[in-house]
Amino acid sequence: MNDNMGNAVGLSHLFLRERVKPGDRVVDATCGNGHDTLFLAGLVEAEGAVFAFDVQEQALEKTRLLLEENKCLDRVQLFHAGHQELAAYVPDPVQAVAFNLGYLPGSDKSCITRAATTLAALEQASYLVVSGGVIVVVIYPGHDGGGEEAAAVEYWARSLPRSFSAWCSRQVNRSSAAPYVVLAAKVS
Amino acid sequence: MNDNMGNAVGLSHLFLRERVKPGDRVVDATCGNGHDTLFLAGLVEAEGAVFAFDVQEQALEKTRLLLEENKCLDRVQLFHAGHQELAAYVPDPVQAVAFNLGYLPGSDKSCITRAATTLAALEQASYLVVSGGVIVVVIYPGHDGGGEEAAAVEYWARSLPRSFSAWCSRQVNRSSAAPYVVLAAKVS
């Protein structure tokens, strides 16, 4: 049974699946262990392209292995760079940009995404995404620095022009530290 | 282009579409002009069943006409009753219950859904819905009495047991009076 409403990552996938189709160009701004990269590679299929970023070599290596195992490394470009450099590596429009903030699971918890660079990346994403496209952000408010970053993402979402429909989806019968989703759908 | 992220009704349809399939039994707790009833009738197809409620005869008549025009009245049962009587008319489990609160568009604005009866209906819905099923509520906080009803729905959602995953999705770059969505997905 599909548990895409059971947690924030599931809900973010539901939103991405709604807007991404075979052949699209999309960005994974934060590879982490590669699960979102693999999910996006599945959505765009062999004719599409995924541009995936991480500052940690360890994350890129895990992602590369996962993609190889699933035979879809062919359509993915991995960049050893922070997501705030998004526009430099991906100059042309994309259908979707996915962010999964916080730290790499099972790794050094001091290596986290931070408000300033996340905001810079979101700003670039809002220019890169085409009409009918989407930016999806999974936010972890529970760790040190997570609250500040969450506030920054929400500020960005509230300030988006009406050419975007920005939604904040919180899991209300869980702890206030539960991950949640910010979605910015560009109107076509 | 699919504008299912452009407003609260669109988002509610995205959530319903994710969980409702041909052959399912579902409830439209508030027919109104029949748009949600028609949408649900399309999802469950000819082998499914939609149980649709409204306290206003005018709403049921509009819904009946819309379903006839679209050749899907066959799978819909219309009940001239308030949604707080849900469990009396639909004793057996259902896959989904949809609520679209507020008043009937183009009609008497004093005839609105109210916190007490809406809560009673939501309570019944949470017992009727099967594992893997969903309750979706579109909330209009802007009209007189809307704020109170919105607070009641959110209280209900926050109080749901962990067998539900309850989400509140707000459109953050619009007015605070903008309609929004509460979703309760029952874990399977």
Interface residues (C-beta under 8 A of the other chain):
Chain A: M1 N2 D3 N4 M5 G6 N7 L11 L14 F15 E18 R19 G132 V134 E154 A157 R158 S159 L160 P161 R162 F164 S165 A166 W167 C168 S169 R170 Q171 V172 N173 V182 L183 A185 V187 S188
Chain B: M1 N2 D3 N4 M5 G6 N7 L11 L14 F15 E18 R19 G132 V134 E154 A157 R158 S159 L160 P161 R162 F164 S165 A166 W167 C168 S169 R170 Q171 V172 N173 V182 L183 A185 V187 S188
